[in-house]
Amino acid sequence: MTRILVASNVVIALVALGFAVWSLVQTHKARRRQRGRSDAD
Amino acid sequence: MQTVKSKWLAYTVLIGLFPIFSRFLVWLVTKEGSIEPFAPQDFIAFGLVLLISNINEIEHLVDADRSWKTAQNGISACLIAVHGVLLCLTLIGGDAVDRQAIMYCVAIIALASLGFSYTLFTRISNIDPTGLENAP
């Protein structure tokens, strides 16, 4: 049971971190888009 | 907007870490075996401080993608629920639960909350006040 508890926590943490990484990538893309737009202006 | 991240680090992370630091300091000045240097409740408090500040910051954010805000709120709420379950487990006394396993679980979840909160505040600190980021 202890293993299940730790494993489920690891899975939840990985899901949260996966979303965090995705969010970071989106931020980076948005920043690049903004930079490209300001360069075009 | 970079100050948002500095404020998060100074007010949220440091204040959230305060219970962990203070218990460690108390452990340093007390006799060996009187208290433990780390307790799961302190890590749970740290995680909760981060996640509640996430929700508060998202609520006051105007210029951001709505679906992103919803996803952030949802994941923060789920992580708060996990913290609640772990807090319940720490309250069960005796040998019903493995204390070491609970300690690992809260450490993992607190670290995940820290990473999650960091990326959220990175995004907030990069949001253009003109709202150009939200353009399709």
Backbone of each chain as nested JSON, in Angstrom:
{
  "chains": [
    {"id": "A", "residues": [
      {"number": 1, "name": "MET", "atoms": {"N": [0.822, -1.213, 0.0], "CA": [0.0, 0.0, 0.0], "C": [0.855, 1.262, 0.0]}},
      {"number": 2, "name": "THR", "atoms": {"N": [1.964, 1.175, 0.729], "CA": [2.874, 2.325, 0.791], "C": [3.415, 2.646, -0.593]}},
      {"number": 3, "name": "ARG", "atoms": {"N": [3.752, 1.55, -1.321], "CA": [4.29, 1.745, -2.679], "C": [3.259, 2.419, -3.575]}},
      {"number": 4, "name": "ILE", "atoms": {"N": [2.008, 2.001, -3.427], "CA": [0.936, 2.586, -4.254], "C": [0.813, 4.082, -3.961]}},
      {"number": 5, "name": "LEU", "atoms": {"N": [0.881, 4.412, -2.672], "CA": [0.778, 5.814, -2.25], "C": [1.904, 6.655, -2.862]}},
      {"number": 6, "name": "VAL", "atoms": {"N": [3.132, 6.158, -2.733], "CA": [4.283, 6.905, -3.265], "C": [4.191, 6.985, -4.79]}},
      {"number": 7, "name": "ALA", "atoms": {"N": [3.819, 5.855, -5.425], "CA": [3.734, 5.842, -6.895], "C": [2.66, 6.803, -7.398]}},
      {"number": 8, "name": "SER", "atoms": {"N": [1.508, 6.817, -6.734], "CA": [0.443, 7.728, -7.179], "C": [0.859, 9.185, -6.998]}},
      {"number": 9, "name": "ASN", "atoms": {"N": [1.593, 9.45, -5.93], "CA": [2.101, 10.816, -5.717], "C": [3.096, 11.21, -6.791]}},
      {"number": 10, "name": "VAL", "atoms": {"N": [3.954, 10.268, -7.156], "CA": [4.935, 10.548, -8.213], "C": [4.212, 10.854, -9.518]}},
      {"number": 11, "name": "VAL", "atoms": {"N": [3.158, 10.073, -9.822], "CA": [2.394, 10.289, -11.059], "C": [1.743, 11.685, -11.05]}},
      {"number": 12, "name": "ILE", "atoms": {"N": [1.12, 12.044, -9.914], "CA": [0.471, 13.361, -9.8], "C": [1.509, 14.478, -9.968]}},
      {"number": 13, "name": "ALA", "atoms": {"N": [2.659, 14.303, -9.317], "CA": [3.725, 15.31, -9.423], "C": [4.218, 15.426, -10.859]}},
      {"number": 14, "name": "LEU", "atoms": {"N": [4.345, 14.287, -11.543], "CA": [4.819, 14.315, -12.934], "C": [3.808, 14.998, -13.85]}},
      {"number": 15, "name": "VAL", "atoms": {"N": [2.519, 14.75, -13.609], "CA": [1.47, 15.404, -14.416], "C": [1.549, 16.926, -14.222]}},
      {"number": 16, "name": "ALA", "atoms": {"N": [1.669, 17.343, -12.96], "CA": [1.754, 18.789, -12.663], "C": [3.001, 19.394, -13.297]}},
      {"number": 17, "name": "LEU", "atoms": {"N": [4.11, 18.693, -13.196], "CA": [5.356, 19.219, -13.78], "C": [5.296, 19.214, -15.31]}},
      {"number": 18, "name": "GLY", "atoms": {"N": [4.624, 18.214, -15.871], "CA": [4.441, 18.168, -17.33], "C": [3.662, 19.38, -17.807]}},
      {"number": 19, "name": "PHE", "atoms": {"N": [2.602, 19.692, -17.088], "CA": [1.824, 20.878, -17.441], "C": [2.654, 22.147, -17.259]}},
      {"number": 20, "name": "ALA", "atoms": {"N": [3.471, 22.163, -16.205], "CA": [4.327, 23.337, -15.95], "C": [5.311, 23.533, -17.107]}},
      {"number": 21, "name": "VAL", "atoms": {"N": [5.888, 22.437, -17.598], "CA": [6.837, 22.527, -18.719], "C": [6.112, 23.016, -19.977]}},
      {"number": 22, "name": "TRP", "atoms": {"N": [4.912, 22.475, -20.211], "CA": [4.116, 22.904, -21.371], "C": [3.836, 24.414, -21.276]}},
      {"number": 23, "name": "SER", "atoms": {"N": [3.49, 24.87, -20.082], "CA": [3.205, 26.292, -19.862], "C": [4.44, 27.149, -20.134]}},
      {"number": 24, "name": "LEU", "atoms": {"N": [5.592, 26.624, -19.709], "CA": [6.852, 27.343, -19.925], "C": [7.172, 27.455, -21.419]}},
      {"number": 25, "name": "VAL", "atoms": {"N": [6.912, 26.357, -22.159], "CA": [7.143, 26.358, -23.61], "C": [6.213, 27.373, -24.281]}},
      {"number": 26, "name": "GLN", "atoms": {"N": [4.941, 27.407, -23.857], "CA": [3.978, 28.367, -24.409], "C": [4.433, 29.803, -24.145]}},
      {"number": 27, "name": "THR", "atoms": {"N": [4.956, 30.049, -22.945], "CA": [5.46, 31.38, -22.587], "C": [6.605, 31.776, -23.51]}},
      {"number": 28, "name": "HIS", "atoms": {"N": [7.507, 30.816, -23.728], "CA": [8.664, 31.069, -24.588], "C": [8.219, 31.388, -26.013]}},
      {"number": 29, "name": "LYS", "atoms": {"N": [7.242, 30.62, -26.515], "CA": [6.731, 30.849, -27.88], "C": [6.084, 32.227, -27.986]}},
      {"number": 30, "name": "ALA", "atoms": {"N": [5.272, 32.589, -26.969], "CA": [4.585, 33.889, -26.979], "C": [5.592, 35.023, -26.965]}},
      {"number": 31, "name": "ARG", "atoms": {"N": [6.666, 34.835, -26.193], "CA": [7.705, 35.875, -26.113], "C": [8.398, 36.043, -27.465]}},
      {"number": 32, "name": "ARG", "atoms": {"N": [8.637, 34.872, -28.143], "CA": [9.284, 34.929, -29.467], "C": [8.394, 35.623, -30.483]}},
      {"number": 33, "name": "ARG", "atoms": {"N": [7.063, 35.322, -30.386], "CA": [6.087, 35.957, -31.296], "C": [6.087, 37.465, -31.093]}},
      {"number": 34, "name": "GLN", "atoms": {"N": [6.086, 37.878, -29.819], "CA": [6.083, 39.309, -29.489], "C": [7.33, 39.99, -30.035]}},
      {"number": 35, "name": "ARG", "atoms": {"N": [8.471, 39.296, -29.866], "CA": [9.739, 39.869, -30.327], "C": [9.715, 40.024, -31.847]}},
      {"number": 36, "name": "GLY", "atoms": {"N": [9.192, 38.99, -32.546], "CA": [9.095, 39.037, -34.008], "C": [8.197, 40.165, -34.468]}},
      {"number": 37, "name": "ARG", "atoms": {"N": [7.068, 40.346, -33.737], "CA": [6.128, 41.405, -34.078], "C": [6.756, 42.787, -33.88]}},
      {"number": 38, "name": "SER", "atoms": {"N": [7.471, 42.952, -32.786], "CA": [8.081, 44.267, -32.519], "C": [9.227, 44.531, -33.496]}},
      {"number": 39, "name": "ASP", "atoms": {"N": [9.914, 43.456, -33.963], "CA": [10.958, 43.631, -34.976], "C": [10.349, 44.065, -36.31]}},
      {"number": 40, "name": "ALA", "atoms": {"N": [9.179, 43.483, -36.65], "CA": [8.5, 43.822, -37.905], "C": [8.028, 45.275, -37.905]}},
      {"number": 41, "name": "ASP", "atoms": {"N": [7.59, 45.762, -36.733], "CA": [7.155, 47.16, -36.608], "C": [8.356, 48.1, -36.727]}}
    ]},
    {"id": "B", "residues": [
      {"number": 1, "name": "MET", "atoms": {"N": [7.477, 44.06, -15.191], "CA": [6.719, 42.921, -14.661], "C": [7.622, 41.87, -14.021]}},
      {"number": 2, "name": "GLN", "atoms": {"N": [8.95, 42.032, -14.155], "CA": [9.879, 41.074, -13.564], "C": [9.783, 41.089, -12.04]}},
      {"number": 3, "name": "THR", "atoms": {"N": [9.287, 42.214, -11.495], "CA": [9.161, 42.322, -10.028], "C": [8.169, 41.308, -9.477]}},
      {"number": 4, "name": "VAL", "atoms": {"N": [7.237, 40.858, -10.324], "CA": [6.244, 39.867, -9.888], "C": [6.963, 38.613, -9.388]}},
      {"number": 5, "name": "LYS", "atoms": {"N": [7.982, 38.189, -10.154], "CA": [8.72, 36.977, -9.787], "C": [9.565, 37.213, -8.527]}},
      {"number": 6, "name": "SER", "atoms": {"N": [10.15, 38.4, -8.417], "CA": [10.933, 38.718, -7.216], "C": [10.04, 38.733, -5.98]}},
      {"number": 7, "name": "LYS", "atoms": {"N": [8.846, 39.304, -6.138], "CA": [7.906, 39.341, -5.016], "C": [7.471, 37.935, -4.638]}},
      {"number": 8, "name": "TRP", "atoms": {"N": [7.249, 37.103, -5.644], "CA": [6.862, 35.7, -5.4], "C": [7.95, 34.992, -4.6]}},
      {"number": 9, "name": "LEU", "atoms": {"N": [9.207, 35.229, -5.012], "CA": [10.334, 34.588, -4.33], "C": [10.464, 35.089, -2.89]}},
      {"number": 10, "name": "ALA", "atoms": {"N": [10.336, 36.409, -2.726], "CA": [10.548, 37.0, -1.4], "C": [9.379, 36.752, -0.458]}},
      {"number": 11, "name": "TYR", "atoms": {"N": [8.178, 36.961, -0.94], "CA": [7.03, 36.867, -0.038], "C": [6.473, 35.448, 0.058]}},
      {"number": 12, "name": "THR", "atoms": {"N": [6.339, 34.784, -1.079], "CA": [5.656, 33.486, -1.049], "C": [6.6, 32.335, -0.696]}},
      {"number": 13, "name": "VAL", "atoms": {"N": [7.703, 32.218, -1.461], "CA": [8.588, 31.067, -1.252], "C": [9.28, 31.149, 0.115]}},
      {"number": 14, "name": "LEU", "atoms": {"N": [9.833, 32.311, 0.437], "CA": [10.559, 32.42, 1.715], "C": [9.622, 32.271, 2.91]}},
      {"number": 15, "name": "ILE", "atoms": {"N": [8.44, 32.876, 2.807], "CA": [7.484, 32.744, 3.919], "C": [6.974, 31.304, 4.015]}},
      {"number": 16, "name": "GLY", "atoms": {"N": [6.791, 30.676, 2.865], "CA": [6.369, 29.269, 2.87], "C": [7.423, 28.35, 3.46]}},
      {"number": 17, "name": "LEU", "atoms": {"N": [8.704, 28.698, 3.258], "CA": [9.798, 27.869, 3.783], "C": [10.051, 28.116, 5.273]}},
      {"number": 18, "name": "PHE", "atoms": {"N": [9.452, 29.177, 5.807], "CA": [9.718, 29.564, 7.2], "C": [9.459, 28.45, 8.222]}},
      {"number": 19, "name": "PRO", "atoms": {"N": [8.334, 27.721, 8.141], "CA": [8.129, 26.628, 9.11], "C": [9.226, 25.561, 9.057]}},
      {"number": 20, "name": "ILE", "atoms": {"N": [9.718, 25.271, 7.833], "CA": [10.773, 24.253, 7.683], "C": [12.06, 24.757, 8.331]}},
      {"number": 21, "name": "PHE", "atoms": {"N": [12.422, 26.024, 8.031], "CA": [13.641, 26.62, 8.611], "C": [13.55, 26.674, 10.135]}},
      {"number": 22, "name": "SER", "atoms": {"N": [12.389, 27.116, 10.635], "CA": [12.281, 27.294, 12.092], "C": [12.354, 25.962, 12.819]}},
      {"number": 23, "name": "ARG", "atoms": {"N": [11.735, 24.913, 12.269], "CA": [11.827, 23.603, 12.923], "C": [13.286, 23.11, 12.919]}},
      {"number": 24, "name": "PHE", "atoms": {"N": [13.964, 23.362, 11.778], "CA": [15.363, 22.938, 11.676], "C": [16.224, 23.676, 12.716]}},
      {"number": 25, "name": "LEU", "atoms": {"N": [15.961, 24.984, 12.877], "CA": [16.702, 25.773, 13.877], "C": [16.435, 25.256, 15.29]}},
      {"number": 26, "name": "VAL", "atoms": {"N": [15.17, 24.948, 15.559], "CA": [14.809, 24.423, 16.885], "C": [15.502, 23.079, 17.11]}},
      {"number": 27, "name": "TRP", "atoms": {"N": [15.556, 22.258, 16.066], "CA": [16.231, 20.951, 16.16], "C": [17.717, 21.143, 16.475]}},
      {"number": 28, "name": "LEU", "atoms": {"N": [18.314, 22.199, 15.888], "CA": [19.751, 22.441, 16.107], "C": [20.056, 22.786, 17.566]}},
      {"number": 29, "name": "VAL", "atoms": {"N": [19.137, 23.501, 18.217], "CA": [19.427, 23.975, 19.581], "C": [18.844, 23.073, 20.674]}},
      {"number": 30, "name": "THR", "atoms": {"N": [18.137, 22.018, 20.284], "CA": [17.584, 21.123, 21.316], "C": [18.418, 19.851, 21.421]}},
      {"number": 31, "name": "LYS", "atoms": {"N": [18.181, 19.104, 22.492], "CA": [18.922, 17.864, 22.707], "C": [18.539, 16.833, 21.656]}},
      {"number": 32, "name": "GLU", "atoms": {"N": [19.48, 15.946, 21.351], "CA": [19.264, 14.944, 20.302], "C": [18.068, 14.042, 20.636]}},
      {"number": 33, "name": "GLY", "atoms": {"N": [17.191, 13.871, 19.664], "CA": [16.043, 12.982, 19.852], "C": [14.798, 13.659, 20.39]}},
      {"number": 34, "name": "SER", "atoms": {"N": [14.909, 14.934, 20.786], "CA": [13.703, 15.591, 21.325], "C": [12.695, 15.91, 20.214]}},
      {"number": 35, "name": "ILE", "atoms": {"N": [13.166, 16.441, 19.098], "CA": [12.248, 16.633, 17.95], "C": [12.946, 16.2, 16.652]}},
      {"number": 36, "name": "GLU", "atoms": {"N": [12.127, 15.996, 15.632], "CA": [12.652, 15.619, 14.315], "C": [13.095, 16.886, 13.571]}},
      {"number": 37, "name": "PRO", "atoms": {"N": [14.153, 16.817, 12.747], "CA": [14.569, 18.031, 12.008], "C": [13.566, 18.452, 10.928]}},
      {"number": 38, "name": "PHE", "atoms": {"N": [12.868, 17.489, 10.345], "CA": [11.878, 17.801, 9.3], "C": [10.558, 17.101, 9.62]}},
      {"number": 39, "name": "ALA", "atoms": {"N": [9.459, 17.807, 9.352], "CA": [8.14, 17.201, 9.579], "C": [7.297, 17.366, 8.319]}},
      {"number": 40, "name": "PRO", "atoms": {"N": [6.491, 16.353, 7.967], "CA": [5.685, 16.457, 6.745], "C": [4.715, 17.638, 6.745]}},
      {"number": 41, "name": "GLN", "atoms": {"N": [4.218, 18.003, 7.927], "CA": [3.247, 19.11, 8.009], "C": [3.846, 20.419, 7.488]}},
      {"number": 42, "name": "ASP", "atoms": {"N": [5.126, 20.632, 7.73], "CA": [5.782, 21.868, 7.28], "C": [5.86, 21.912, 5.747]}},
      {"number": 43, "name": "PHE", "atoms": {"N": [6.144, 20.764, 5.151], "CA": [6.203, 20.701, 3.68], "C": [4.807, 20.905, 3.082]}},
      {"number": 44, "name": "ILE", "atoms": {"N": [3.8, 20.364, 3.775], "CA": [2.414, 20.543, 3.307], "C": [2.052, 22.029, 3.376]}},
      {"number": 45, "name": "ALA", "atoms": {"N": [2.444, 22.696, 4.468], "CA": [2.175, 24.138, 4.607], "C": [2.86, 24.913, 3.481]}},
      {"number": 46, "name": "PHE", "atoms": {"N": [4.087, 24.533, 3.159], "CA": [4.836, 25.183, 2.076], "C": [4.094, 25.044, 0.743]}},
      {"number": 47, "name": "GLY", "atoms": {"N": [3.692, 23.817, 0.437], "CA": [2.963, 23.561, -0.813], "C": [1.65, 24.331, -0.872]}},
      {"number": 48, "name": "LEU", "atoms": {"N": [0.936, 24.346, 0.253], "CA": [-0.354, 25.048, 0.284], "C": [-0.181, 26.551, 0.084]}},
      {"number": 49, "name": "VAL", "atoms": {"N": [0.852, 27.12, 0.702], "CA": [1.121, 28.563, 0.533], "C": [1.346, 28.868, -0.95]}},
      {"number": 50, "name": "LEU", "atoms": {"N": [2.143, 28.039, -1.615], "CA": [2.433, 28.265, -3.043], "C": [1.167, 28.164, -3.889]}},
      {"number": 51, "name": "LEU", "atoms": {"N": [0.385, 27.107, -3.643], "CA": [-0.784, 26.862, -4.491], "C": [-1.883, 27.901, -4.269]}},
      {"number": 52, "name": "ILE", "atoms": {"N": [-2.066, 28.318, -3.024], "CA": [-3.083, 29.339, -2.747], "C": [-2.666, 30.671, -3.363]}},
      {"number": 53, "name": "SER", "atoms": {"N": [-1.365, 30.963, -3.319], "CA": [-0.903, 32.207, -3.961], "C": [-1.077, 32.125, -5.485]}},
      {"number": 54, "name": "ASN", "atoms": {"N": [-0.94, 30.914, -6.056], "CA": [-1.194, 30.734, -7.496], "C": [-2.628, 31.133, -7.836]}},
      {"number": 55, "name": "ILE", "atoms": {"N": [-3.569, 30.58, -7.079], "CA": [-4.987, 30.839, -7.346], "C": [-5.286, 32.329, -7.178]}},
      {"number": 56, "name": "ASN", "atoms": {"N": [-4.747, 32.924, -6.127], "CA": [-4.968, 34.358, -5.876], "C": [-4.423, 35.212, -7.03]}},
      {"number": 57, "name": "GLU", "atoms": {"N": [-3.224, 34.848, -7.507], "CA": [-2.595, 35.62, -8.593], "C": [-3.384, 35.475, -9.893]}},
      {"number": 58, "name": "ILE", "atoms": {"N": [-3.873, 34.261, -10.177], "CA": [-4.637, 34.035, -11.408], "C": [-5.955, 34.813, -11.371]}},
      {"number": 59, "name": "GLU", "atoms": {"N": [-6.579, 34.86, -10.189], "CA": [-7.854, 35.574, -10.034], "C": [-7.718, 37.051, -10.383]}},
      {"number": 60, "name": "HIS", "atoms": {"N": [-6.55, 37.62, -10.051], "CA": [-6.354, 39.053, -10.283], "C": [-5.695, 39.367, -11.623]}},
      {"number": 61, "name": "LEU", "atoms": {"N": [-5.546, 38.34, -12.443], "CA": [-4.89, 38.522, -13.739], "C": [-5.944, 38.812, -14.811]}},
      {"number": 62, "name": "VAL", "atoms": {"N": [-5.785, 39.92, -15.505], "CA": [-6.783, 40.301, -16.514], "C": [-6.328, 39.888, -17.911]}},
      {"number": 63, "name": "ASP", "atoms": {"N": [-5.067, 40.22, -18.238], "CA": [-4.568, 39.984, -19.597], "C": [-3.947, 38.605, -19.742]}},
      {"number": 64, "name": "ALA", "atoms": {"N": [-4.759, 37.575, -19.766], "CA": [-4.207, 36.231, -19.967], "C": [-5.229, 35.333, -20.654]}},
      {"number": 65, "name": "ASP", "atoms": {"N": [-4.702, 34.294, -21.3], "CA": [-5.531, 33.327, -22.002], "C": [-6.479, 32.639, -21.004]}},
      {"number": 66, "name": "ARG", "atoms": {"N": [-7.788, 32.624, -21.335], "CA": [-8.786, 32.092, -20.392], "C": [-8.602, 30.596, -20.147]}},
      {"number": 67, "name": "SER", "atoms": {"N": [-8.334, 29.841, -21.225], "CA": [-8.2, 28.388, -21.049], "C": [-6.974, 28.049, -20.208]}},
      {"number": 68, "name": "TRP", "atoms": {"N": [-5.92, 28.841, -20.399], "CA": [-4.715, 28.643, -19.59], "C": [-5.02, 28.91, -18.117]}},
      {"number": 69, "name": "LYS", "atoms": {"N": [-5.787, 29.985, -17.866], "CA": [-6.152, 30.326, -16.488], "C": [-6.984, 29.208, -15.86]}},
      {"number": 70, "name": "THR", "atoms": {"N": [-7.932, 28.663, -16.641], "CA": [-8.778, 27.59, -16.123], "C": [-7.948, 26.353, -15.785]}},
      {"number": 71, "name": "ALA", "atoms": {"N": [-7.022, 26.021, -16.697], "CA": [-6.169, 24.848, -16.462], "C": [-5.302, 25.049, -15.224]}},
      {"number": 72, "name": "GLN", "atoms": {"N": [-4.752, 26.237, -15.081], "CA": [-3.905, 26.528, -13.912], "C": [-4.707, 26.422, -12.621]}},
      {"number": 73, "name": "ASN", "atoms": {"N": [-5.918, 26.993, -12.646], "CA": [-6.779, 26.935, -11.459], "C": [-7.13, 25.49, -11.116]}},
      {"number": 74, "name": "GLY", "atoms": {"N": [-7.469, 24.723, -12.14], "CA": [-7.861, 23.312, -11.934], "C": [-6.735, 22.496, -11.347]}},
      {"number": 75, "name": "ILE", "atoms": {"N": [-5.538, 22.636, -11.92], "CA": [-4.401, 21.85, -11.421], "C": [-4.029, 22.289, -10.0]}},
      {"number": 76, "name": "SER", "atoms": {"N": [-4.094, 23.604, -9.742], "CA": [-3.8, 24.087, -8.383], "C": [-4.803, 23.506, -7.384]}},
      {"number": 77, "name": "ALA", "atoms": {"N": [-6.077, 23.476, -7.762], "CA": [-7.106, 22.936, -6.857], "C": [-6.877, 21.438, -6.604]}},
      {"number": 78, "name": "CYS", "atoms": {"N": [-6.509, 20.703, -7.669], "CA": [-6.241, 19.262, -7.513], "C": [-5.055, 19.045, -6.57]}},
      {"number": 79, "name": "LEU", "atoms": {"N": [-4.003, 19.851, -6.754], "CA": [-2.824, 19.698, -5.89], "C": [-3.154, 20.058, -4.436]}},
      {"number": 80, "name": "ILE", "atoms": {"N": [-4.042, 21.044, -4.242], "CA": [-4.472, 21.388, -2.873], "C": [-5.201, 20.19, -2.259]}},
      {"number": 81, "name": "ALA", "atoms": {"N": [-6.031, 19.522, -3.065], "CA": [-6.753, 18.34, -2.566], "C": [-5.769, 17.234, -2.17]}},
      {"number": 82, "name": "VAL", "atoms": {"N": [-4.72, 17.034, -2.987], "CA": [-3.702, 16.017, -2.668], "C": [-3.0, 16.382, -1.353]}},
      {"number": 83, "name": "HIS", "atoms": {"N": [-2.686, 17.674, -1.2], "CA": [-2.065, 18.12, 0.053], "C": [-2.984, 17.83, 1.243]}},
      {"number": 84, "name": "GLY", "atoms": {"N": [-4.288, 18.03, 1.037], "CA": [-5.263, 17.76, 2.096], "C": [-5.264, 16.288, 2.493]}},
      {"number": 85, "name": "VAL", "atoms": {"N": [-5.227, 15.416, 1.484], "CA": [-5.201, 13.967, 1.763], "C": [-3.937, 13.602, 2.546]}},
      {"number": 86, "name": "LEU", "atoms": {"N": [-2.813, 14.158, 2.111], "CA": [-1.541, 13.864, 2.802], "C": [-1.552, 14.391, 4.237]}},
      {"number": 87, "name": "LEU", "atoms": {"N": [-2.194, 15.553, 4.432], "CA": [-2.304, 16.105, 5.799], "C": [-3.127, 15.167, 6.676]}},
      {"number": 88, "name": "CYS", "atoms": {"N": [-4.214, 14.618, 6.108], "CA": [-5.031, 13.644, 6.849], "C": [-4.189, 12.434, 7.241]}},
      {"number": 89, "name": "LEU", "atoms": {"N": [-3.36, 11.966, 6.307], "CA": [-2.516, 10.795, 6.587], "C": [-1.518, 11.083, 7.714]}},
      {"number": 90, "name": "THR", "atoms": {"N": [-1.013, 12.335, 7.754], "CA": [-0.049, 12.657, 8.822], "C": [-0.737, 12.709, 10.19]}},
      {"number": 91, "name": "LEU", "atoms": {"N": [-2.048, 12.971, 10.182], "CA": [-2.772, 13.072, 11.459], "C": [-3.09, 11.702, 12.06]}},
      {"number": 92, "name": "ILE", "atoms": {"N": [-3.03, 10.652, 11.21], "CA": [-3.292, 9.299, 11.724], "C": [-2.072, 8.854, 12.537]}},
      {"number": 93, "name": "GLY", "atoms": {"N": [-2.286, 8.579, 13.754], "CA": [-1.158, 8.209, 14.625], "C": [-0.809, 6.731, 14.56]}},
      {"number": 94, "name": "GLY", "atoms": {"N": [0.159, 6.346, 15.343], "CA": [0.57, 4.944, 15.454], "C": [1.29, 4.435, 14.223]}},
      {"number": 95, "name": "ASP", "atoms": {"N": [1.161, 3.109, 14.003], "CA": [1.857, 2.487, 12.873], "C": [0.933, 2.253, 11.685]}},
      {"number": 96, "name": "ALA", "atoms": {"N": [-0.184, 2.981, 11.635], "CA": [-1.144, 2.777, 10.548], "C": [-0.546, 3.167, 9.201]}},
      {"number": 97, "name": "VAL", "atoms": {"N": [0.269, 4.201, 9.181], "CA": [0.92, 4.614, 7.933], "C": [2.429, 4.732, 8.141]}},
      {"number": 98, "name": "ASP", "atoms": {"N": [3.139, 4.481, 7.063], "CA": [4.603, 4.561, 7.1], "C": [5.019, 6.044, 7.062]}},
      {"number": 99, "name": "ARG", "atoms": {"N": [5.615, 6.53, 8.122], "CA": [5.991, 7.956, 8.203], "C": [7.009, 8.351, 7.135]}},
      {"number": 100, "name": "GLN", "atoms": {"N": [7.915, 7.404, 6.863], "CA": [8.952, 7.674, 5.856], "C": [8.318, 7.877, 4.467]}},
      {"number": 101, "name": "ALA", "atoms": {"N": [7.337, 7.012, 4.157], "CA": [6.655, 7.118, 2.854], "C": [5.9, 8.443, 2.738]}},
      {"number": 102, "name": "ILE", "atoms": {"N": [5.252, 8.848, 3.841], "CA": [4.523, 10.133, 3.844], "C": [5.509, 11.279, 3.614]}},
      {"number": 103, "name": "MET", "atoms": {"N": [6.67, 11.161, 4.234], "CA": [7.698, 12.204, 4.085], "C": [8.137, 12.313, 2.618]}},
      {"number": 104, "name": "TYR", "atoms": {"N": [8.359, 11.148, 1.981], "CA": [8.731, 11.15, 0.554], "C": [7.616, 11.801, -0.266]}},
      {"number": 105, "name": "CYS", "atoms": {"N": [6.366, 11.414, 0.017], "CA": [5.225, 11.919, -0.754], "C": [5.112, 13.437, -0.639]}},
      {"number": 106, "name": "VAL", "atoms": {"N": [5.195, 13.951, 0.587], "CA": [5.034, 15.401, 0.745], "C": [6.205, 16.161, 0.123]}},
      {"number": 107, "name": "ALA", "atoms": {"N": [7.404, 15.569, 0.198], "CA": [8.566, 16.23, -0.416], "C": [8.38, 16.306, -1.941]}},
      {"number": 108, "name": "ILE", "atoms": {"N": [7.904, 15.198, -2.533], "CA": [7.692, 15.157, -3.995], "C": [6.625, 16.18, -4.399]}},
      {"number": 109, "name": "ILE", "atoms": {"N": [5.504, 16.177, -3.679], "CA": [4.393, 17.075, -4.024], "C": [4.786, 18.548, -3.798]}},
      {"number": 110, "name": "ALA", "atoms": {"N": [5.54, 18.817, -2.721], "CA": [5.972, 20.201, -2.461], "C": [6.914, 20.679, -3.568]}},
      {"number": 111, "name": "LEU", "atoms": {"N": [7.809, 19.803, -4.017], "CA": [8.723, 20.178, -5.108], "C": [7.953, 20.422, -6.408]}},
      {"number": 112, "name": "ALA", "atoms": {"N": [6.974, 19.549, -6.678], "CA": [6.147, 19.721, -7.879], "C": [5.383, 21.048, -7.802]}},
      {"number": 113, "name": "SER", "atoms": {"N": [4.869, 21.382, -6.626], "CA": [4.147, 22.647, -6.446], "C": [5.077, 23.83, -6.675]}},
      {"number": 114, "name": "LEU", "atoms": {"N": [6.323, 23.694, -6.214], "CA": [7.303, 24.777, -6.411], "C": [7.573, 24.99, -7.906]}},
      {"number": 115, "name": "GLY", "atoms": {"N": [7.784, 23.89, -8.628], "CA": [8.032, 23.975, -10.075], "C": [6.833, 24.55, -10.807]}},
      {"number": 116, "name": "PHE", "atoms": {"N": [5.653, 24.093, -10.423], "CA": [4.405, 24.551, -11.04], "C": [4.217, 26.053, -10.805]}},
      {"number": 117, "name": "SER", "atoms": {"N": [4.434, 26.472, -9.561], "CA": [4.276, 27.885, -9.202], "C": [5.317, 28.744, -9.931]}},
      {"number": 118, "name": "TYR", "atoms": {"N": [6.535, 28.221, -10.051], "CA": [7.596, 28.96, -10.741], "C": [7.205, 29.245, -12.196]}},
      {"number": 119, "name": "THR", "atoms": {"N": [6.698, 28.209, -12.882], "CA": [6.338, 28.402, -14.299], "C": [5.166, 29.376, -14.427]}},
      {"number": 120, "name": "LEU", "atoms": {"N": [4.232, 29.31, -13.47], "CA": [3.086, 30.234, -13.509], "C": [3.561, 31.676, -13.364]}},
      {"number": 121, "name": "PHE", "atoms": {"N": [4.452, 31.912, -12.409], "CA": [4.916, 33.287, -12.195], "C": [5.858, 33.736, -13.313]}},
      {"number": 122, "name": "THR", "atoms": {"N": [6.545, 32.788, -13.952], "CA": [7.359, 33.136, -15.129], "C": [6.443, 33.655, -16.223]}},
      {"number": 123, "name": "ARG", "atoms": {"N": [5.336, 32.948, -16.433], "CA": [4.378, 33.361, -17.462], "C": [3.775, 34.732, -17.123]}},
      {"number": 124, "name": "ILE", "atoms": {"N": [3.373, 34.901, -15.862], "CA": [2.756, 36.174, -15.454], "C": [3.745, 37.328, -15.627]}},
      {"number": 125, "name": "SER", "atoms": {"N": [5.013, 37.087, -15.277], "CA": [6.008, 38.156, -15.384], "C": [6.329, 38.488, -16.834]}},
      {"number": 126, "name": "ASN", "atoms": {"N": [5.942, 37.592, -17.777], "CA": [6.207, 37.852, -19.19], "C": [4.995, 38.352, -19.964]}},
      {"number": 127, "name": "ILE", "atoms": {"N": [3.864, 38.459, -19.271], "CA": [2.659, 38.929, -19.968], "C": [2.806, 40.412, -20.294]}},
      {"number": 128, "name": "ASP", "atoms": {"N": [2.568, 40.694, -21.555], "CA": [2.661, 42.083, -22.019], "C": [1.466, 42.877, -21.492]}},
      {"number": 129, "name": "PRO", "atoms": {"N": [1.699, 44.007, -20.81], "CA": [0.568, 44.795, -20.292], "C": [-0.387, 45.282, -21.375]}},
      {"number": 130, "name": "THR", "atoms": {"N": [0.081, 45.329, -22.645], "CA": [-0.808, 45.784, -23.724], "C": [-1.764, 44.687, -24.162]}},
      {"number": 131, "name": "GLY", "atoms": {"N": [-1.522, 43.438, -23.69], "CA": [-2.414, 42.347, -24.02], "C": [-2.147, 41.743, -25.376]}},
      {"number": 132, "name": "LEU", "atoms": {"N": [-0.98, 42.053, -25.989], "CA": [-0.651, 41.525, -27.316], "C": [-0.508, 40.01, -27.308]}},
      {"number": 133, "name": "GLU", "atoms": {"N": [-0.13, 39.46, -26.138], "CA": [0.093, 38.022, -26.049], "C": [-1.177, 37.223, -26.353]}},
      {"number": 134, "name": "ASN", "atoms": {"N": [-2.339, 37.835, -26.06], "CA": [-3.585, 37.109, -26.213], "C": [-4.137, 37.124, -27.626]}},
      {"number": 135, "name": "ALA", "atoms": {"N": [-3.446, 37.836, -28.5], "CA": [-3.91, 37.872, -29.888], "C": [-3.823, 36.479, -30.494]}},
      {"number": 136, "name": "PRO", "atoms": {"N": [-4.849, 36.053, -31.295], "CA": [-4.818, 34.689, -31.842], "C": [-3.678, 34.468, -32.826]}}
    ]}
  ]
}
